[in-house]
Amino acid sequence: MHLNTALRNAGLWILLNLASGHLTEQQASDIVDIHNDLRSQVQPSAAFMQKVVWNETVRLVAESYAAKCIFDDNPDLPNLKLGENLYVTTDSLNITKAMLKWFDENRDYDFDSNSCREDTFCRQYTRMVWSNSTQIGCAAHLCQTIKGLGLKNATLLVCDYYPRGNYEGQRPYEQGESCSKCPEELPRCEANICVKLLPSEENTTEETKRWKFTTSRSEVERSSAPLLMGVWILAALIL
């Protein structure tokens, strides 16, 4: 290979690598929107499902790990209280395709037995729809080699979820009529997801709220404050 060709290829690699370390704002928005759309479509329906929102601190953790180009879960996830999904492609990164690949694992998940069908993998699906996970941060990295797969010049997408889910013996959500168990702080049903009241609705009386919404306390564990989560993650990264 001629020197000029080698330098040109190296320069192209550097440019692609720098560009791939950060998802665009549109891609980040698409990840959140697609997650919430798919979470609203779970079958059987969820008595209590929450929206996910983007978290920059979680994104930093995902970005740091994506740069390692390892197709395996980050070993620090338990200490960081995070869950994780991975996706790899040798083509241009298509966010919709990646999200649907994870969600399509629902075909191999049996809700009644809370297990994957034999010789299949479905934990990326259950992680996506874990009702108690409400914050997400993702990053992509163009890798010369993906450790664990041996793929070359491939893009690794890492999405981390907070709070951590997929606990042994627990289902990703409680089955029931959509929004039938929305808690008091999320009493409004929007596309089968429990959300806060609209500003115009916050002025209604408690009696009207009880009339409009059937609410009950969810048995799902309440997540910690985002600020505390950020402090914990940053401390863990520094130590």
Secondary structure, DSSP 8 states (H G I E B T S, - for coil): --HHHHHHHHHHHHHHHHHHTS--HHHHHHHHHHHHHHHTT-SS-BSS----EE-HHHHHHHHHHHTT-BSS--TTHHHHT-EEEEEEESS---HHHHHHHHHGGGGGEETTTTEE-TT---HHHHHHT-TT--EEEEEEEEEEE-BTT--EEEEEEEEEEES----TT--SS-BSSTTTTB-TTS-EEETTEEE---TTTTTS-HHHHHHH--B----S-----HHHHHHHHHHHHH-
